[in-house]
Amino acid sequence: MTDLSITYCRPCGYEKRAREAAALLRERLGLDPELLPGKGGVFEIKLDGKVIAKRVKGHFSDAAEIVTAVAAARA
């Protein structure tokens, strides 16, 4: 069993990005990530407790990049 989560800042409006990434993860990898609302500008993808992608100043991973990072982390 894979523990996959996407924590997103609800006040910042990142829920749409989180839902898009979750949909693509389901479609391409058959994974159903848990969506966790947060605050403080967070957008972070964790696989089995390890951060594999996150928003950093100057870069915001799109859904395809997130799928690639999750696939690579599972390999």
LINMO-V738157 format. One line per field, one symbol per residue. ss: DSSP state (2 for helix, 1 for strand, 0 for the rest). A space follows every 50 residues. Layout:
BEGIN
ss = ???
END
This chain:
BEGIN
ss = 00011111100000222222222222222000011111000011111001 1111010010002222222222220
END
